[in-house]
Amino acid sequence: MDGDVANKTDAEQFTSMIIVTLALGAVIGLLILVSGYASGFLSNKDAESDEEEDEKTAKTKKGKNNQSSKKQVKSQAPGKRGGKKKFTFDHPLLLTALKDHSEDILDFDFSINGKYLASCSEDRTVRLWSVKEFKEKQHKTMRGNVQYDHATRVKFTPDCKAYIASLAIANTLRVYKIGRKDDGSQGIIPVTDFEKKTENDIISVGVGTTANGSFVMSAYNNTIIHIWDTKGSLLDTIDTHQMSNNHAAVSPCGRFVGSCGFTPDVKIFEVVFGKGGDFQKVQRAMDLKGHKASVYHFAFNLDSSRVATVSKDGSWKFWDTNVEYGKNQDPYLLYTGTHSYTIHCLIALTADGSTAAIASGASVSVYNTHVGEEEEHFNEVHSAVICKIAFDPSGRYLVTAGDRHLRVFHNVVGYRANINEMENKLKKASSQAMRERLESQITQARGTLDEILGTASLEQ
């Protein structure tokens, strides 16, 4: 019996232990569940809090980005590029600014008769301006559109009834006629496109006409120059061997093509036509040698008897090219001047060769070629680098392009140079009629100069 009691007691103890173990296990499990729920609840709260914080941050960033985008759009609006203040320029000798283009101007050209100026821009237009309206407050233009492209260079034909433009994307030449459209209105009409011959970019365009024939010139940023007939057929190809072309131009007399590049010289070629108007050849006429570094740019006067050159070596030179090059006579160096510019330069020459202007960056220096001295200087003429500078055929105006505007200056240096030259001729005049004519011209020129300077002094 005692054994039965002992066995029962052991069984009861064993059962109690199992119950206690199960109870403890249940309690521990419950605690784990509660702890897990609390942890999950807290982590969910944190996650929700993080999501709310991320959402707030995203909204803040989006708001800032929208504000930034609005500011960028506003800063890129016409007249407020890059968020900069509106650029203004004024000078007592500034006659006017031509402002119809909405994007940067890349090139311009005067018609040989001096009546018109053509300008091309990144706004896909070519605009024709009347020179006689330069003195007016309002400037009317005739607009020619360049569809799906824009012109990088523009050049009037010698008859002033058309112009030739080089196209940026198509990288070829296109002829535009100035005349009446089919509806009878005056306008600008595309006529023909020249065949694309190279992938190299066009850097210069020119047109030449003589009594015997006419041609078109296109120069590229390698060493190639193409000579075309006026209908777009390739006549000849010139390799300048100057490593790379900086500039090329057709002389106003229509006989010569000049080029300058990496080498320290200017090469001048003659385009030869027969008496019947048939193209014959392109031959080397003369070289302008004397610079010690790359020649940046050059310019002819009206009859090609004078050439001005500007170089990386810090000098500009004035040449007499009225020589018998067929007999191997070399051009004469008339004057060497210096300039203080350290970056690429452009040079312009008046039709009579009395005045030269050098542009570099946004500044311009004007020189009297008779003495070689700088007589006028204009600083910060444009908000961008000057891409073109030229005198009108009469020599009264100097025009620059460097942003969306053309700026027209009075050429007072030219007036002074011409007065001095006429006074020297008056001293040597042999007849009364010649003296009277020179005196009248001097009086008229002085009156015009006094009027310009008088207006300038009032503006100051």
For each residue, the residues with C-beta under 8 A, 3 or more apart:
1: 4 5
2: 5 6
3: 6 7
4: 1 7 8
5: 1 2 8 9
6: 2 3 9 10
7: 3 4 10 11
8: 4 5 11 12
9: 5 6 12 13
10: 6 7 13 14
11: 7 8 14 15
12: 8 9 15 16
13: 9 10 16 17
14: 10 11 17 18
15: 11 12 18 19
16: 12 13 19 20
17: 13 14 20 21
18: 14 15 21 22
19: 15 16 22 23
20: 16 17 23 24
21: 17 18 24 25
22: 18 19 25 26
23: 19 20 26 27
24: 20 21 27 28
25: 21 22 28 29
26: 22 23 29 30
27: 23 24 30 31
28: 24 25 31 32
29: 25 26 32 33
30: 26 27 33 34
31: 27 28 34 35
32: 28 29 35 36
33: 29 30 36 37
34: 30 31 37 38
35: 31 32 38 39
36: 32 33 39 40
37: 33 34 40 41
38: 34 35 41 42
39: 35 36 42 43
40: 36 37 43 44
41: 37 38 44 45
42: 38 39 45 46
43: 39 40 46 47
44: 40 41 47 48
45: 41 42 48 49
46: 42 43 49 50
47: 43 44 50 51
48: 44 45 51 52
49: 45 46 52 53
50: 46 47 53 54
51: 47 48 54 55
52: 48 49 55 56
53: 49 50 56 57
54: 50 51 57 58
55: 51 52 58 59
56: 52 53 59 60
57: 53 54 60 61
58: 54 55 61 62
59: 55 56 62 63
60: 56 57 63 64
61: 57 58 64 65
62: 58 59 65 66
63: 59 60 66 67
64: 60 61 67 68
65: 61 62 68 69
66: 62 63 69 70
67: 63 64 70 71
68: 64 65 71 72
69: 65 66 72 73
70: 66 67 73 74
71: 67 68 74 75 83
72: 68 69 75 76
73: 69 70 76 77
74: 70 71 77 80 83
75: 71 72 80 81 82 83
76: 72 73 80 81 82
77: 73 74 80
78: 81 102
79: 86
80: 74 75 76 77 83 84 86
81: 75 76 78 84
82: 75 76
83: 71 74 75 80
84: 80 81 87
85:
86: 79 80
87: 84 382 383 403
88:
89: 94 97 380 381 382 407
90: 94
91: 94 378 409
92: 455 456 457 459 460
93: 376 378 409 410 412 452 456
94: 89 90 91 97 407 408 409
95: 134 135 397 408 409 410
96: 134 135 139 407 408
97: 89 94 405 406 407 408
98: 117 119 129 139 405 406 407 408
99: 139 404 405
100: 127 139 141 143
101: 104 105 119 121 123 125 127 404 405
102: 78 121 123 404
103: 121 122 123 404
104: 101 121 122 384 403 404
105: 101 108 119 120 121 387 388 401 402 403 404 405 406
106: 120 121 122 150 151 152 153 387 388 401
107: 119 120 151 152 153 154 387 388 401
108: 105 117 118 119 120 154 388 390 399 401 406
109: 117 118 154 155 156 163 390
110: 114 116 117 131 156 390 392 393
111: 114 115 116 117 118 156 160
112: 156 158 160 252 393
113: 116 160 393
114: 110 111 131 392 393 394
115: 111 130 131 132 160
116: 110 111 113 128 129 130 131 156 160
117: 98 108 109 110 111 128 129 131 392 399 406
118: 108 109 111 126 127 128 129 154 156 163
119: 98 101 105 107 108 126 127 129 154 401 406
120: 105 106 107 108 125 126 146 150 151 152 153 154 165
121: 101 102 103 104 105 106 124 125 126 127 150 151 404
122: 103 104 106 150
123: 101 102 103 150
124: 121 145 146 147 149 150
125: 101 120 121 143 144 145 146
126: 118 119 120 121 143 144 146 151 154 163 165 176 188
127: 100 101 118 119 121 141 142 143 144
128: 116 117 118 141 142 143 144 178 188
129: 98 116 117 118 119 133 134 139 141 406
130: 115 116 133 139 140
131: 110 114 115 116 117 134 392 397
132: 115 135
133: 129 130 136 138 139 140
134: 95 96 129 131 139 397 408
135: 95 96 132
136: 133 139
137:
138: 133
139: 96 98 99 100 129 130 133 134 136
140: 130 133
141: 100 127 128 129
142: 127 128 178 186 187 188
143: 100 125 126 127 128 188
144: 125 126 127 128 176 187 188
145: 124 125 188
146: 120 124 125 126 149 150 151 165 167 174
147: 124
148: 169
149: 124 146 167 168 169 170
150: 106 120 121 122 123 124 146 167 168 169
151: 106 107 120 121 126 146 154 165 166 167 168 174
152: 106 107 120 165 166 167 168 202
153: 106 107 120 165 166 202 203 204 205
154: 107 108 109 118 119 120 126 151 163 164 165 166 205
155: 109 163 164 165 205 206 207
156: 109 110 111 112 116 118 160 162 163 207
157: 160 161 162 163 164 207 209 230
158: 112 207 208 209 214 254
159: 162
160: 111 112 113 115 116 156 157 178
161: 157 177 178 179
162: 156 157 159 175 176 177 178 191
163: 109 118 126 154 155 156 157 175 176 178
164: 154 155 157 173 174 175 176 205 207 216
165: 120 126 146 151 152 153 154 155 173 174 176 205
166: 151 152 153 154 171 172 173 174 202 205 218
167: 146 149 150 151 152 170 171 172 173 174
168: 149 150 151 152 171
169: 148 149 150
170: 149 167 174 193 196
171: 166 167 168 196 199 201 202
172: 166 167 193 194 195 196 202
173: 164 165 166 167 193 194 202 205 216 218 228 232
174: 146 151 164 165 166 167 170 190 191 192 193 194
175: 162 163 164 190 191 192 193 194 230 232
176: 126 144 162 163 164 165 188 189 190 191
177: 161 162 188 189 190 191
178: 128 142 160 161 162 163 188
179: 161 186 187 189
180: 184 185 186 187
181: 184 185 186 187 189
182:
183:
184: 180 181
185: 180 181
186: 142 179 180 181
187: 142 144 179 180 181
188: 126 128 142 143 144 145 176 177 178
189: 176 177 179 181
190: 174 175 176 177 193
191: 162 174 175 176 177
192: 174 175 231 232
193: 170 172 173 174 175 190 232
194: 172 173 174 175 216 218 228 232
195: 172 232 234
196: 170 171 172
197: 226 234
198: 220 222 224
199: 171
200: 220 221 222 224
201: 171 220 221
202: 152 153 166 171 172 173 205 218 219 220
203: 153 219 220 221 245 246 247 248
204: 153 217 218 219 245 247 248 249
205: 153 154 155 164 165 166 173 202 216 217 218 219
206: 155 216 217 248 249 250 257
207: 155 156 157 158 164 214 215 216 217 250
208: 158 214 215 216 217 250 251 254 255 256 257 271
209: 157 158 213 214 254
210: 213 214 253 254 255 273
211:
212: 273 274 275 276 277
213: 209 210 271 273 274 277 278 279
214: 158 207 208 209 210 229 230 254
215: 207 208 227 228 229 230 235 271 279
216: 164 173 194 205 206 207 208 227 228 229 230
217: 204 205 206 207 208 225 226 227 228 248 250 257
218: 166 173 194 202 204 205 225 226 228
219: 202 203 204 205 224 225 226 245 247 248 259
220: 198 200 201 202 203 224 225 226 245
221: 200 201 203 244 245
222: 198 200 244 245
223: 239 240 241 242 243 244 245 261
224: 198 200 219 220 237 238 239 240 245
225: 217 218 219 220 237 238 240 245 248 257 259
226: 197 217 218 219 220 234 236 237 238
227: 215 216 217 234 235 236 237 238 257 271 282
228: 173 194 215 216 217 218 232 233 234 235
229: 214 215 216 232 233 235 279
230: 157 175 214 215 216
231: 192
232: 173 175 192 193 194 195 228 229
233: 228 229
234: 195 197 226 227 228 237
235: 215 227 228 229 279
236: 226 227 279 281 282
237: 224 225 226 227 234
238: 224 225 226 227 257 259 269 282
239: 223 224
240: 223 224 225 245 248 259 261 267
241: 223 263
242: 223 245 259 260 261 262 263 265 267
243: 223 261 262 263
244: 221 222 223 261 262
245: 203 204 219 220 221 222 223 224 225 240 242 248 259 260 261
246: 203 260 261 262 294 295 296 297
247: 203 204 219 259 260 296 297 298
248: 203 204 206 217 219 225 240 245 257 258 259 260
249: 204 206 257 258 298 299 300
250: 206 207 208 217 254 256 257
251: 208 254 255 256 257 258 300 304
252: 112 300 301 302 303 304 351
253: 210 256 300 302 303 304
254: 158 208 209 210 214 250 251
255: 208 210 251 270 271 304
256: 208 250 251 253 268 269 270 271 285 300 304
257: 206 208 217 225 227 238 248 249 250 251 268 269 271 282
258: 248 249 251 266 267 268 269 298 300 307
259: 219 225 238 240 242 245 247 248 266 267 269
260: 242 245 246 247 248 265 266 267 294 295 296 297 298 309
261: 223 240 242 243 244 245 246 294 295
262: 242 243 244 246 294
263: 241 242 243 294 295
264: 289 290 291 292 293 294 295 311 313
265: 242 260 287 288 289 291 295
266: 258 259 260 287 288 295 298 307 309
267: 240 242 258 259 260 284 287
268: 256 257 258 284 285 286 287 288 307 321
269: 238 256 257 258 259 282 283 284 285
270: 255 256 282 283 284 285 325
271: 208 213 215 227 255 256 257 279 282
272: 279 280 281 282 283
273: 210 212 213 277 278 279 280
274: 212 213 277 278 279 280
275: 212
276: 212
277: 212 213 273 274
278: 213 273 274
279: 213 215 229 235 236 271 272 273 274
280: 272 273 274
281: 236 272
282: 227 236 238 257 269 270 271 272
283: 269 270 272
284: 267 268 269 270 287
285: 256 268 269 270 325
286: 268 321 323 325 330 331
287: 265 266 267 268 284 330
288: 265 266 268 298 307 309 317 319 321 331
289: 264 265
290: 264 317 333 336
291: 264 265 294 295 309 311 313 315 317
292: 264 311 313 315
293: 264 311 312 313
294: 246 260 261 262 263 264 291 311 312
295: 246 260 261 263 264 265 266 291 298 309 310 311 312
296: 246 247 260 310 311 312 344 345 346 347
297: 246 247 260 309 310 345 346 347
298: 247 249 258 260 266 288 295 307 308 309 310 347
299: 249 307 308 347 348 349 356
300: 249 251 252 253 256 258 304 306 307 349
301: 252 304 305 306 307 349 350 351 352 353
302: 252 253 351 352 353 393
303: 252 253 322
304: 251 252 253 255 256 300 301 307 321 322
305: 301 320 321 322 353
306: 300 301 318 319 320 321 322 334 349 353 369
307: 258 266 268 288 298 299 300 301 304 318 319 321 331 349
308: 298 299 316 317 318 319 347 348 349 356 369
309: 260 266 288 291 295 297 298 316 317 319 347
310: 295 296 297 298 315 316 339 345 346 347 358
311: 264 291 292 293 294 295 296 314 315 316 317
312: 293 294 295 296
313: 264 291 292 293
314: 311 338 339 340 341
315: 291 292 310 311 336 337 338 339
316: 308 309 310 311 336 337 338 339 345 347 356 358 367
317: 288 290 291 308 309 311 333 335 336 337
318: 306 307 308 333 334 335 336 337 356 369 372
319: 288 306 307 308 309 331 332 333 334
320: 305 306 323 331 332 333 334
321: 268 286 288 304 305 306 307 331
322: 303 304 305 306
323: 286 320 329 330 331 332
324: 327 329
325: 270 285 286 328 329
326:
327: 324
328: 325
329: 323 324 325
330: 286 287 323
331: 286 288 307 319 320 321 323
332: 319 320 323
333: 290 317 318 319 320 336
334: 306 318 319 320 369
335: 317 318 369 372
336: 290 315 316 317 318 333 372
337: 315 316 317 318 367 372 373 374
338: 314 315 316
339: 310 314 315 316 345 358 360 365
340: 314
341: 314 345 358 360 361 363
342:
343: 360 361
344: 296 360
345: 296 297 310 316 339 341 358 359 360
346: 296 297 310 358 359 360 386 387 388 389
347: 296 297 298 299 308 309 310 316 356 357 358 359 389
348: 299 308 356 357 359 389 390 391 398
349: 299 300 301 306 307 308 353 355 356 369 391
350: 301 353 354 355 356 391 395 411 414
351: 252 301 302 391 393 394 395
352: 301 302 395 414 418
353: 301 302 305 306 349 350 369
354: 350 368 369 370 395 414 417 418 421
355: 349 350 366 367 368 369 391 395 411 413 414 417
356: 299 308 316 318 347 348 349 350 366 367 369
357: 347 348 364 365 366 367 389 391 398
358: 310 316 339 341 345 346 347 364 365 367
359: 345 346 347 348 363 364 386 389 400
360: 339 341 343 344 345 346 363 386
361: 341 343 385 386
362: 379 380 381 382 383 384 385 386 402
363: 341 359 360 377 378 379 380 381 386
364: 357 358 359 377 378 381 386 389 398 400
365: 339 357 358 374 376 377
366: 355 356 357 374 375 376 377 378 398 411 413
367: 316 337 355 356 357 358 372 373 374 375 413
368: 354 355 371 372 373 375 413 416 417
369: 306 308 318 334 335 349 353 354 355 356 372 417
370: 354 417 420 421
371: 368
372: 318 335 336 337 367 368 369
373: 337 367 368
374: 337 365 366 367 377
375: 366 367 368 412 413 416
376: 93 365 366 412 413
377: 363 364 365 366 374
378: 91 93 363 364 366 381 409
379: 362 363
380: 89 362 363
381: 89 362 363 364 378 386 400 402 407
382: 87 89 362 385 386 400 401 402 403 405 407
383: 87 362 402 403
384: 104 362 387 402 403
385: 361 362 382 402
386: 346 359 360 361 362 363 364 381 382 389 400 401 402
387: 105 106 107 346 384 401 402
388: 105 106 107 108 346 400 401
389: 346 347 348 357 359 364 386 398 399 400 401
390: 108 109 110 348 398 399
391: 348 349 350 351 355 357 395 397 398 399 411 414
392: 110 114 117 131 395 396 397 399
393: 110 112 113 114 302 351
394: 114 351 397
395: 350 351 352 354 355 391 392 411 414 418
396: 392 410 411 414
397: 95 131 134 391 392 394 408 409 410 411
398: 348 357 364 366 389 390 391 408 409 410 411
399: 108 117 389 390 391 392 406 407 408 409
400: 359 364 381 382 386 388 389 406 407 409
401: 105 106 107 108 119 382 386 387 388 389 405 406 407
402: 105 362 381 382 383 384 385 386 387
403: 87 104 105 382 383 384
404: 99 101 102 103 104 105 121
405: 97 98 99 101 105 382 401
406: 97 98 105 108 117 119 129 399 400 401
407: 89 94 96 97 98 381 382 399 400 401
408: 94 95 96 97 98 134 397 398 399
409: 91 93 94 95 378 397 398 399 400
410: 93 95 396 397 398 452 456
411: 350 355 366 391 395 396 397 398 414 415
412: 93 375 376 415 416 449 452 453
413: 355 366 367 368 375 376 416 417
414: 350 352 354 355 391 395 396 411 417 418
415: 411 412 418 419 445 448 449 452
416: 368 375 412 413 419 420 449
417: 354 355 368 369 370 413 414 420 421
418: 352 354 395 414 415 421 422 445
419: 415 416 422 423 442 445 446 449
420: 370 416 417 423 424
421: 354 370 417 418 424 425
422: 418 419 425 426 438 441 442 445
423: 419 420 426 427 442
424: 420 421 427 428
425: 421 422 428 429 438
426: 422 423 429 435 438 439 442
427: 423 424
428: 424 425
429: 425 426 434 435 438
430: 434
431: 434 435
432: 435 436
433: 436 437
434: 429 430 431 437 438
435: 426 429 431 432 438 439
436: 432 433 439 440
437: 433 434 440 441
438: 422 425 426 429 434 435 441 442
439: 426 435 436 442 443
440: 436 437 443 444
441: 422 437 438 444 445
442: 419 422 423 426 438 439 445 446
443: 439 440 446 447
444: 440 441 447 448
445: 415 418 419 422 441 442 448 449
446: 419 442 443 449 450
447: 443 444 450 451
448: 415 444 445 451 452
449: 412 415 416 419 445 446 452 453
450: 446 447 453 454
451: 447 448 454 455
452: 93 410 412 415 448 449 455 456
453: 412 449 450 456 457
454: 450 451 457 458
455: 92 451 452 458 459
456: 92 93 410 452 453 459 460
457: 92 453 454 460
458: 454 455
459: 92 455 456
460: 92 456 457
